[in-house]
């Protein structure tokens, strides 16, 4: 097996040129969607692009939607009354008042 790669080094170049774009696209998508497990799996395993392609076209579509942002309610043109704007905060971002 090693003899093939020594005699034909262009095979390695073709494999790298095939794998690199697929791996980059899959890693980008996994990172943007917050799929840490998939990100680490794609980084560690080298499957010649097979796992990368499967992730991009199959697995990334399963439950990886970004969190929906709460939008400001639209006001009616004749309604001058301000409607409250509700935001969603993470538990760690709440400001706690100090007891004096």
N, C-alpha and C positions, 0 to 999 in steps of 0.2 A: 504494500500500500504506500509506504513512504517513497518507494522507488518511482511511483507514478508522479508524485509531487516534485521530486528532484528532477526528473526528466522533463516534466512539463510544468514549469512554474506559473504559466499563464492561467492554469486552473485555479490557483489560489486567488489571483487577481479577479477572475470572473466571480468566484464565490463571494469575495469581499464586496465587489460592486453590486452583486445581487442582494446580499444580506444587509448592508449598511443603510440604504434608504428605507427598507421595511422596518428595521429595528428603530431607526430614528423616528419614523412616523408613529409606530406603536408606543414608544416611550413617551412621545409628546402627548399623544391622546390619553395614555394612562395617567400621566402627571396632571393634565388639565382636568380630568374627571375625578381625581383623587383616589384612584385605584392603586393603593400602595402595594398590595399583594401582587397584582399583575405587573406593576413596575419592576419590583424586585425579581419576579420570575423571568421576565423578559431580559433583564440585565444579566442574570446568572446563566440561564440556559441558552445555548446556541443551537437552534434547530434549523439552520439554513433558511430562515425566513418563514417557516411553516407556522410556528406559534405566533409570530408577529402578524402574519396575514390573517390568521384565525381571530386574533384579538381585535384587529382593526374592523373586520367585516362582520363578526358574529358576536363576540363577548362584550365589546365596548358598548353595544346598544342595549344590553341588559341592565336596567336599573342604575345607570350611571348619570342620570340627568342631573344637571346642576340645580342647586336649591333655588326655588322660585323666590324672587324678591317681591316684597309687598309694594305695590304701586300706589301712588297717590290717587285717591278717587277724583274723577274728573267732575268739575263743577258745571252746572247748567248755566247757560248764558244769562238767564233772568234771575238766577239765585245768587245773591250777594253774600249769603251766610257762609262762613268758613267751615269746612268739614275737617275734623281732626285727622291728623296724619299719624298712622301707627307704624312703628318700626319694631323690628325684631332684633334683640340683642343676645349675644352669647352670655352664658352664665358668668364668665370671667370678666366681662366688660362692664358690669354694673358698678356704679359708683356708690360706695357705702359711706354714710356719714359717720364721722367720729363722735363718740360720746364725750362731751365736755363736762 
